[in-house]
Protein backbone atom coordinates (compact mmCIF):
# COMPACT_ATOMS: atom_id res chain seq x y z
CA UNK A 1 0.00 0.00 0.00
CA UNK A 2 1.30 3.44 -0.90
CA UNK A 3 1.06 6.16 1.70
CA UNK A 4 2.29 9.73 2.10
CA UNK A 5 5.59 9.79 3.98
CA UNK A 6 5.06 10.04 7.76
CA UNK A 7 8.37 11.85 8.09
CA UNK A 8 7.35 14.87 6.04
CA UNK A 9 7.38 17.99 8.17
CA UNK A 10 4.86 20.23 6.41
CA UNK A 11 1.44 19.35 5.06
CA UNK A 12 -0.60 22.40 4.07
CA UNK A 13 -4.38 22.07 4.00
CA UNK A 14 -6.62 23.81 1.50
CA UNK A 15 -9.52 23.98 3.92
CA UNK A 16 -12.29 24.93 1.47
CA UNK A 17 -13.69 22.12 -0.70
CA UNK A 18 -12.14 21.67 -4.15
CA UNK A 19 -13.57 20.28 -7.38
CA UNK A 20 -11.87 16.88 -7.65
CA UNK A 21 -11.68 17.21 -11.43
CA UNK A 22 -8.70 19.52 -10.81
CA UNK A 23 -5.45 17.85 -11.67
CA UNK A 24 -1.82 18.61 -10.88
CA UNK A 25 -1.58 22.04 -12.52
CA UNK A 26 -4.84 23.31 -11.02
CA UNK A 27 -3.91 22.09 -7.54
CA UNK A 28 -0.42 23.59 -7.83
CA UNK A 29 -2.03 26.95 -8.65
CA UNK A 30 -4.20 26.67 -5.51
CA UNK A 31 -1.10 25.88 -3.45
CA UNK A 32 0.66 28.95 -4.80
CA UNK A 33 -2.22 31.46 -4.94
CA UNK A 34 -4.50 30.43 -2.05
CA UNK A 35 -2.24 28.67 0.45
CA UNK A 36 0.57 31.10 -0.48
CA UNK A 37 3.29 28.43 -0.48
CA UNK A 38 5.64 27.25 -3.23
CA UNK A 39 4.31 23.97 -4.69
CA UNK A 40 7.92 23.06 -5.62
CA UNK A 41 9.13 23.30 -2.00
CA UNK A 42 8.74 19.59 -1.21
CA UNK A 43 5.86 20.23 1.20
CA UNK A 44 2.61 18.31 0.75
CA UNK A 45 -0.65 20.03 -0.11
CA UNK A 46 -3.93 18.33 0.83
CA UNK A 47 -7.29 19.03 -0.83
CA UNK A 48 -10.78 17.72 -0.01
CA UNK A 49 -14.08 17.66 -1.91
CA UNK A 50 -17.40 19.07 -0.63
CA UNK A 51 -18.69 15.67 0.55
CA UNK A 52 -15.35 15.04 2.35
CA UNK A 53 -15.10 11.53 0.90
CA UNK A 54 -12.29 12.31 -1.58
CA UNK A 55 -8.80 13.52 -0.75
CA UNK A 56 -5.97 14.57 -3.06
CA UNK A 57 -2.42 15.25 -1.93
CA UNK A 58 0.10 17.02 -4.15
CA UNK A 59 3.85 16.94 -3.57
CA UNK A 60 6.91 17.82 -5.65
CA UNK A 61 9.64 15.17 -5.67
CA UNK A 62 13.00 16.11 -7.27
CA UNK A 63 11.88 16.28 -10.90
CA UNK A 64 8.09 16.03 -10.96
CA UNK A 65 4.81 16.11 -9.09
CA UNK A 66 3.18 13.18 -7.33
CA UNK A 67 -0.61 13.23 -6.97
CA UNK A 68 -2.03 10.93 -4.29
CA UNK A 69 -5.80 10.29 -4.36
CA UNK A 70 -8.10 8.42 -1.98
CA UNK A 71 -11.87 7.95 -2.23
CA UNK A 72 -13.81 6.61 0.75
CA UNK A 73 -16.73 4.33 -0.02
CA UNK A 74 -18.77 4.88 3.16
CA UNK A 75 -17.24 7.38 5.52
CA UNK A 76 -15.94 10.94 5.47
CA UNK A 77 -12.58 12.47 6.26
CA UNK A 78 -12.43 14.74 9.30
CA UNK A 79 -11.52 18.20 8.07
CA UNK A 80 -11.28 21.56 9.82
CA UNK A 81 -13.97 24.14 9.18
CA UNK A 82 -12.93 26.88 6.79
CA UNK A 83 -12.71 29.43 9.61
CA UNK A 84 -10.44 27.23 11.77
CA UNK A 85 -6.90 28.52 12.16
CA UNK A 86 -5.19 25.15 11.60
CA UNK A 87 -3.38 25.20 8.28
CA UNK A 88 -0.60 22.65 8.64
CA UNK A 89 -0.12 19.08 9.78
CA UNK A 90 2.84 16.78 10.14
CA UNK A 91 3.16 13.70 7.96
CA UNK A 92 2.17 11.51 10.94
CA UNK A 93 -0.97 13.60 11.56
CA UNK A 94 -1.87 13.39 7.86
CA UNK A 95 -1.65 9.60 8.00
CA UNK A 96 -3.92 9.54 11.08
CA UNK A 97 -6.41 11.73 9.18
CA UNK A 98 -6.28 9.28 6.25
CA UNK A 99 -6.98 6.44 8.70
CA UNK A 100 -10.14 8.21 9.87
CA UNK A 101 -9.02 9.94 13.05
CA UNK A 102 -10.02 13.49 13.94
CA UNK A 103 -6.63 15.12 14.43
CA UNK A 104 -8.30 18.34 15.64
CA UNK A 105 -10.11 16.72 18.54
CA UNK A 106 -9.05 18.48 21.70
CA UNK A 107 -8.24 16.47 24.84
CA UNK A 108 -10.11 17.05 28.07
CA UNK A 109 -9.09 20.13 29.98
CA UNK A 110 -6.43 19.55 32.62
CA UNK A 111 -7.70 20.06 36.14
CA UNK A 112 -5.60 21.24 39.06
CA UNK A 113 -6.71 20.53 42.62
CA UNK A 114 -5.49 22.03 45.84
CA UNK A 115 -5.73 20.52 49.26
CA UNK A 116 -8.44 22.21 51.27
CA UNK A 117 -7.65 22.49 54.94
Helices and strands as residue ranges (DSSP letters): E 11-14, H 24-33, E 44-48, E 54-61, E 64-71, E 88-89, H 91-98
